[in-house]
Amino acid sequence: MKRILFAILLLNFLMVLSFSNQVLANGVLLESVGPISTGRGATNIAHSDTGSMVYDNPAGLAHLKNDTVELNAEYFSFSMHYRDPDNDQEGKEPDFILPSIFYMKHFKGLPIGIGVGVFSSDGFSSKYDLIHPAYGKQKYFSYSALSKIILGAGYKITDQWSLGMGFGASYSKIQLEMPYTFQTGALAGTPALIDMEGDDWSYTWNLGLQMDLSSKTTLGLSYRCQDTFDMHGKLDMSIPAAPAPNSAHYDLGFDFRWPQSAGFGLLHRLTDKHIVSLDVMWIDWSSAYDDLTLKLSNGDNATFNGMAGSRPQDNLPLHWKDGYSYRLGYEQIFTPQDTLRLGYLYTQSPVPDGTLVPMIPGILTHMFSIGYSREWKSCCFSLAYLYALPSKQSIGKSEIIGGDFDSSSLKESLHCFSLGISYRI
């Protein structure tokens, strides 16, 4: 049995990494993992009924009653539209399916439970063919993703209090292919065509607390660390206006960060069959997405090296703002086998107007969800649907040098379908 579970986890991890080439989610941040949490508006901090608590609040693992394997698959369909004086185009964002898997172990007679999860939690992707002021029609492509494997444990201190912690590995990758104007240094104001790619592994961890305030009300607190990556890759650059040879190849290094977050959740049982929940999440975008510093080295073009030095750097401003995500969920248990869920989410856009770009579409705000679970013998089948209302953000004068994004707007919406099955061992 242990070998089978290990093989399933390893296979799913490889699947997650392969699918993460086309990811994801509030535009950038995946609000929930799995249909149970998604159906009730991504509320999960005070709950202990789905494998994604390994990620949202590992303290819930202390309340396990069975060993359980949970498999999920989520289908994402984005719609993005970019407009400026020279362009009016729908983004070519592909639809994709994202898997996740969780295994949870209950220790009979002991106040502890453990779980392991393999999933993707953050990312973005976009693709356009846009008219550039200097280069004409060009490809604007971006993608980045964060995948994790986390081992979590929850310990029941008393009948009312439980603590949890998770620790594991994370993998992130980023690609950009687009016209780019250098923002700083000797090449400031110089337009170029760039094609860059980098990736890295790091560690990740989270903490959680749950407390039963009464027989009907549970409070949850959670924290997720910032995931920081020392990316290494390649950058190919071309400046068509420069004398031949007008291209160069560089080794690339840059730090890339996914934000830390903290939140609290409340679960209240109105009756045995009616449950409401509220989660509030703080997301530290200002530390993670303040800027992107590119460090180039080992350039193979002597002319470029003479202009900018052998180790040029550039700093792309982002200046994202910290934000909050407010989540409301409702569950009605019709029978011991049937549960209906409803949810609403409001997420503040962290993107300032001055640095809005179509390659990082993190502007979704209002989302609604519905979900359903059906128990059958040792299995539970769950499904959910989430719809993000169209969100639009506009810019007058861009803070990004080059004028590419002046007088532009970005509009985005999302359909998400989530399916899952759990099996009590």
N, C-alpha and C positions, 0 to 999 in steps of 0.2 A: 504493500500500500504506500509506504514512504517513497519508494522508487517511482511509482506512478505519479504521485503528487509532485515530486521534484521534476519529472519529465514534463508534466503539464505546465508548471511554473516557468521552466526554462523555455518551452515552446512559446508560451504566451509573451514572455519578455521579448523574444525575438520578433514576434508579431507586432508588439507595441512599437519597437524601434523602427520596424519597416513602415508601419502606418504613420509614424510620427513625421514622415516626410511630407505630410499633407495636413498639418494640424493648424488651429482650433480656435477659440471659444469665447469669452465675452467680447469677442474680437481677439482677446489675448488670454484672459484667465478663465479656465474651465470652472464653472460655478459648482458643479456637482459631478460625482462619479456613480453611475448605476441608476436604474429606474426607480428604486424606492425613494432615495433622496431627491431625485429630480422631480418625481411626481408631487412631492409636498413642498415645492418651491426651494429646493436645495437645503432645507433645514436638516441638520444632522448632529449638531454639537451636543445636544442633550439626549440624543437617541442612542440605542444600543441594539439595533435590529438589522443591520446590514454591514457587509464587509468593508465598505468605504469608511467606517469609523476608524480603521487603521490610519487613514489619512486625516480625517476631520477631527476626531477626538479618541485616541486610543484608550482613554479611561473606560469607555463603554465596553471594552473587551472583558472587564472584570465581571460583567453581568451575563456572560454566555451561559447557555443551558445545554448546548449540543455542539459537537464537532460539525463543522459545516464547510462545504466548498461552494463558492459562488462564481458564476461566469456571467459577464455582461458584454453587450455590444451596443454601441451608440452610433447612430447615423446622423451626420451633420450636413445641412444644405444651407450655404450662405448666399445672400444676395448683396452685392456691393456696387455702388454707382459713384463714379468720380466725374467732376465737371470743373473746367477752368475755361479761360477765353479761347483756348485752342482745342479743347477736348470735351467730349460728352459721351462717356463710355461705361458700359457694365464691366465689372471685374470678371475675370475668367477663373474664379475660385472653384476648384473641383469639389464635388461631393465626396465624402469619405466615410468609412466605418472604423470606429476606434474600439478595440477590445480591452477588457480588464479582467483580472482574476484575483480572488481572495480565498485564503484558507484560514479557518479559525479553529483553535483547539481549546476545548473546555476540560479543566482538570477537576474531576469529581471530588468533592469534599475539601477542595482548596480554594482560597479566595483570589484566584488568579486565572487569567485567560490570555492567550497569545494569538496573534494573527499575522499573516504575511500577505502583502498585496503587490501586484504588478500592474501599472497603469500609467497613463499620461495625464498631466495636470495643467499644463500651460502651453501656449504656443500661438503663432499667428502665421498666416499665409495669404498672399495676394498675387495676382498677375494681371497686367494691363499691357496693351500696345498703345502708347501715347505719343502725341506730337511734342517734341522737345524744341524750345526756341532756337537752339544752335544745331541740333543733330537730326531734326525731322522725326520721323516715326521710329520709336525705339521700344524695346522690351523693358518693362518695370516689373521685376519679380522679387518676391521676398518669401522666406519661410524660416521659421524657427520653432523648436519644440523642446519640451522638457518631459522626460520619462523617468519613472522612479520604481525602485523595488524597496519596500519598507517592511521591516520586522517590528511589530509593536507588541506591547504587553500592558495589561491593565491589572491593578491590584486593589482589592477591596480592603480599605483600612478599617472601616467599621461598616455596619449595616447601611449607613447613610452616605459615607464618603468613599470615593475611589479615585485613584491616580493612574495615569498612563503615560507611557513614553514610546516613541518609535524612532528607529535609526536605520539608515540604509544608504544605498547608492543612487545617484541620479546621473543622467546623461542628457546633454543638451547639444544642439547643433543649430547653426545659423547660416543662411545663404542670402546674398543680395546680388542682383544683376540689374543695372540701371545706369542712366546718365547721372553723374555726380559732380557737384561743384565743391572744390576744396574750401573749407571754412576758415582755416587758420594756417600759420606758418608761411614758408617761402612760396607755396603754391596757392595761397588764398586767392579766391576768385577765378581759379583756373578750372574750366569745365573738362571733364573726362568721361570715358565709358569704363565702368568697373564691373568686375565679376569676382566676387569674394566668397569664400567658404571657410568655416572653422568649426571645430567640435571639441568636447572635453568631457571627462568624467569628474564627479565630485562626490561629497558625502551630503546627506540630508538628515534632519531630525525634527521631531515635533513633541509637544507636551500637551497633556490634557488633564482636566479635573471634572468630576461629576459629583453633585451633592443632591440628595433627596431632601427638599425643603419640607415636604409633607408626603403623605401617601399618594397624593395626586400630582405633585409638582416637582420637577427635576431641573436643576440649574447645571449648565455646563460651561466650562471655560477651555479655550484652546489657543495654542501658539504654534506657528510653523516658522522655521528658520528661513533666512535668506539663502538662496542657492546661488553660489558664486563660482564662475568658471573662468579659468585661465585659458582662453581659446587660442589655438594655433592652427594655421591653415595657409592658404595661398590667396594672393590677390593678383589678378591680371588687369593692367590698366592701359588704356589707349587714349592719346590726345591727338585727334585727327588734324588739328590745326598746326601741330608742331612739325618741324622738318623730319624727314625720314632718317633713321627708324623712329617711329612715333608710338611705339608700344613698349611695355616693360612688364616683367614678372617679378614679384616680390614674395618673400616669406612674410606672413601676417601674424600679428599677435594683438589680442585685445581682451579686456575683461568684460564679461557679460553676466548680468545679474537678474535673477528672478526674485520678486519681492517677498519679504517676510510679511506675515499677517498675524493678527490676533482677533479673537472674537468671543462672544458669549452667546449662549442659547438657553431658552426656556421651553420646557415641555409641560403642558397642563392637560390633565385628563378631565374633561368636563363631565363625562360619564364613562362607564366601561366601554362604550362604543363610539365616543366622540373625543378626539384628541386635537389640540391646537399646539403649534410651536412657532417660536420666533428666534431667528438668529440675526446677529449684527456682527459684521466683519469689518475690521480696519485693515487696509492694504497699503503698505509702505512703498508706493510707486516713486516717491521723490528721491529715495536713496538708490533704487534699482535702475530707474529710467531717467536719470538726470542728464546724462550725455553718453556718447559712444566714442571712445578714443581708439583710433587705429594706429598701430605701431608697425611700420614697414622696415624691412631690412633685406640685405642681399639682392638689391635690384640689379638687373642685368643690362640696363641702359645707361651708358656713361654720360650721355647728355642730360638725362633726367637727374642722375646723381650729382652732376655739376650744378644744376639749378636748385635742387632741394636738399642736397646732402645725401649721405649714404644710408641714413636711418630717419627718413621723414616721418612725421606724425601729423594726424589731423583729429580734430575734435568736433563731432556732430552734435549740436544741442538738441535735447528732447524736452527737458524741464517738466516732466510729468508731475502732477500733484497727487498727494495722498488722497485716498477715497474711501468711502464706506459702501458696503453692500447690505441692504435690508431685505430680509427674507421672511415670508409668512407661509405657514403650512397648515393644512387641515386634513384629518383622516377620519373616515367613518368606517367602522367595522360592522358590516351587514350581518355576517355569519362568521363562525370560527375559521371559515375557509376564504371569505371574500372581503377585501378591503379596498375602498375608494380613496384617492388622494387628490387634493387640489393645492395650488400654490401660486404665489406672486413674489417677484423679486424686483427691487429697484437698486441699480448700481450706478454710482456717480461716475461720469466720464472723467478719467484722469488726464485727458489730453488737452493741453492749452491750445487755443486757436492759433497762436503764433507758430507752433511747431507741428501742426496737423499735416500728416503725409498719408497718401493712400496705401503705403506698404505696411503700416502698423495700424490696423483698423480697430482700435480699442474703444469704440464709442457707444456700444449697445447699453441701454439703460433699463427700459421696462420689459419684463418678461412674465409670461403666464404659463402654468403647467397643469397637467392632469395625469393621473396614474391609477393603475389597478393591479392588485395581486390576487392570485388564486392558489390556495393550498391543495395539494393532491398527494396523499400518502406522505412520503418523506421529502417531497419536492415542493418548491414554491416558484410559480411562474409570475413574473412581473413585467409590466410595460408602462411606458410614460411618454408623453409628448410635451415638448416645451417650444413656445413661440416667442421670439423677441420682436417686439414692435419696431418698425422702421425708425432709426435714429439718424439725425442729420446734423452735421457740424460744418461751419463755414469759416473762412479766413479772408481777411483783406490783404494786408501786407505781411508776408511770411518773414519770420526771423531767420530762416535758412537762406544763406547767400546763394544767389543765382537766379532768383525770380521764377523758378520752375513751378512753385506752388502758390504764387500770388493770385488773389481773387478766385480761390477754388473752394469746392465743397465736397464732402464725402457723405454718402448715405448708405446705411447698412441694416440688414435684418437677418433673422436666423430661424430655421426650422430644425428641431432636434427630435429624433425618435430613439427611444432607449428600450432595450429588451434585456431580460436577465432570468437566470434560473439558479436556484440554490438547492443543495441537496444535503440533508442532515445525515451524517454518517452513523 
